[in-house]
Amino acid sequence: MDERSVGFVGGGNIVAAGTVADMQLFFDCIGFFAVPRHAGEDWSLVTDRLYRRYVRQADVEATRRLMDLALAEMARTPVDAVDLRQMRQPGARTNLDPRGPFLDKVFARHFQAFGRAAEGAIARWEDGGKDDPTYAFEPPHASVTDLGWLLTNRISLSHYDELEGLPLWRR
């Protein structure tokens, strides 16, 4: 079982949300419950950019709006719409609480973590980054949040742009 902690990073904020399995289930539920109910939206900002790469500066607000839509859908989706039996097994490592009535409570940490990462990216830019020609925008993205991993795996945005297949936090 993968013991790494994952969450969202942005603007200097590192916000853990749960395990690799928790994060994968979070994105799976967005894809299953929110995307089909709002098919006219550009979900690639969440299902590709946020899931696998990073959110470009120009797309942060649109991605936040989509995450609000996803949260609203999760707030209407009962917990029993997803098979969470694995998380109830003895020894299962998860940060999800499957006892809530709706999925928004199950994934509250994930939505909060994304919000803090996105807010951190915007705040850091507004608080001086935009006036500093040497500052590079620190975009929100899903990541391993273990400090040791972050310090030893400094990954360029161009590397994220080239990713195919599994996101780095799943490898």
N, C-alpha and C positions, 0 to 999 in steps of 0.2 A: 504494500500500500504506500502511496506517495505521501510523505509526511510534510512536504513543504507548505508554507503559508502563502496564500496568494490574495490579491486584492487589486487596488488601483493606486497608481502613482501619478502625480501631476503637480507642477509648480513647487516642487520641494516637499509636498505632502506624500507620505507613504502610509496608506491606510489598508490594513489587513482586513479581509472579509471572511476568510475560511480556508478550506482545503481545496486542492485541485479538483476533486470530485464535486465539491460544493459549487465552485465557480462554473464548471462545465454544466451542471444541472441548471444553474441560473441562466446561462446563455441558451440552453436547450429550451427552457420554459419560455423565455422571450420569443424564441423562434416558433414555438408551438402555439402559444396563447396570444401574443401581441401582434406578431407580424401578419397572420391571416386576417385578423379583425381590422387592421388598418393597412390594407394591401396597397393603397395609393401612396404610401410614404416611402422615403428612401431609407429602408432599413439596413442597407449596406454600411451606413455610418455606424451602426451598432454591431451587426452580424459579421462584418469584415474589419472595418477600421478599429473599433473598440475591442473586439474579440481578438484579432490577430495582429494588429499593427499599432496605431496611435491615432488620436483624433486631431486632425489638422486644426490650426488656430481658427481658420475661417468656418469650421464646422462645429465648434464647441457648442454654440447656442442651439443649433439644430439637433445635435446629439442629446443635449439636455432635455429638449422638448420631447424627443422620442423616448427617452428614459422615463419621463413623466407619463407618457402614454402607456409604456410597459408597466409602470407601477400601478396605474389605474386599472389595467387589465388584471394584474395579479390580485388587486384588492377585490375583484369580482370573481376570482377563480378559487374554488374551495380546495383545501389541502388534499383531499382525497382524489382530486383529478390527476394527481401524480403518484406513482408508486414509490413511496418513501420507506418501504420495509427494510431496505439495506441499512438505512440510517438508524433504525431502531434496534439493530442487532448488537449484542454485547461486544464491546471492543471496537465498534465502528468509530472512526475518527471523523467527526463533523462538527461544524460550528452552527449548523442549522437546527432550529427548534421546530420539529414537525408537528407540534401540538397545536399550533395556531389554527384558527378557523379558515383563513385565506392565505394564499401564497405571498401576499405583500408582507406579512409578518414573518414568514419563513425566510424570505430574502431581504429583510430590512437592512441587515448589515451591508449587503452588496449595493443596494441603492444609496445608502448613506455614504459608503466608501467612494462610490463614483462621484457623488455630489461634492464631497470634500476635495477629491482630486481635481475635478473640473474647476471648482471655486478657487483652489490654490493656484492653478495654472493661470486663470484670469487675473487674480489678485496680484500675483507676482509680476505679471506683464504690466498691469495698471500702476503698480507701486514703483515703477522705475525702469522696468525692462524695456518699455517702448521708447524711452529716452536714451537708452544705452545702446549704441551701435554694435557693441560686442556681445550683447545679451542674445541668447537663442531661446525662443519660446520653449517652455517645458510642458509638452502636451500631456493630457490625461491618457492613460493607457492601462490595460490589464497587465499585471506583472507578478512575479514572485516577490513577496514582501519581506522575506528574511533578509536582515541587514547584511549578513555575510555574503549572500548571493548577490545583492545589489552592488556591494562594494567591489566584488571581484568580476562582475559581468557588466561592465560599462558598455552598453550597446548603442551604436549610432542609429539615428532615425533612418538613415539610408538602408541599414540592414533590415529594419522593420519593413520598409517599403518593398523590399525584395522577397519577403517571406511568402512561401506557399505551404499549404498543408497545415499542420498543427501550429498553434501559436507557441511562442517561446515558453510561456508559463506552463505548458503541457509537456514539454520535452524533457 
